[in-house]
Amino acid sequence: MIEKIAIIDFNAGNIFSVINAFKKVKCEIIIAKKPCDLNGIDKIVLPGVGSFNAIKEKLDSLGFTEYLKKHAEQGGCLLGICIGMQLLFEFGEEGGRTPGLGLVKGCVVPFNSIEGYRVPHMGWNDVCDQGEYRLLENMNIKPGTSFYFVHSFYAVLDENIPHFTCNYCNENIISGFKKDNILGYQFHPEKSQEAGIKLIRNFIDL
């Protein structure tokens, strides 16, 4: 049976690279422009290019916010990519303090200005597991694998859930996490070659 995957399109950034990445694995893709397009679909992808406050405003105005919260709370699968991952947290500081979906405890803050580091964090960076969970290992991803990042703000996790990090601006930056049926990636799996496609397959297989 081929899984149905919904990718939310809220007219904020180019989602075609995400769509094309999902086309490389066996799934039926639904492009959701309004919440009713998500009816009956278990696996939803929340991509994001832009700023936290602007994307959250679009989610609110289109009616996605409450739908996504209810979907995740009822056990539906949800994958957040880049800003989409950040929006899963309680609030973000980009563009002024803005509430997120509140599905993960923590917040999204700007990088500190440190000599030798450019902001935004842009390009390839290695990731490694944190804590006892071995999330990368369980996803069949080798520690030290590189993924492609583009972001100026980063998430600070305030609960003990499986996660992995990269190092930037002398900080261990949350790069990905799994909280029950919710997955989040700060990097762009759709731009991360075979390792990124492997993570997309992992989401489909949840």
LINMO-V754217 format. One record per run of one state. SS is the DSSP state (H for helix, E for strand, - for the rest). FROM is the first residue (numbers start at 0). TO is the last residue. Records with the same first field share a line. If there is no record, write none. Layout:
BEGIN
SS=FROM-TO / FROM-TO
END
This chain:
BEGIN
-=0-1 / 8-14 / 23-25 / 32-33 / 38-41 / 46-50 / 62-62 / 73-75 / 81-81 / 86-87 / 92-96 / 99-102 / 110-119 / 126-126 / 130-133 / 138-144 / 151-151 / 157-160 / 168-169 / 179-180 / 185-187 / 191-191 / 204-205
E=2-7 / 26-31 / 42-45 / 76-80 / 88-91 / 97-98 / 103-109 / 120-125 / 127-129 / 145-150 / 152-156 / 161-167 / 170-178 / 181-184
H=15-22 / 34-37 / 51-61 / 63-72 / 82-85 / 134-137 / 188-190 / 192-203
END
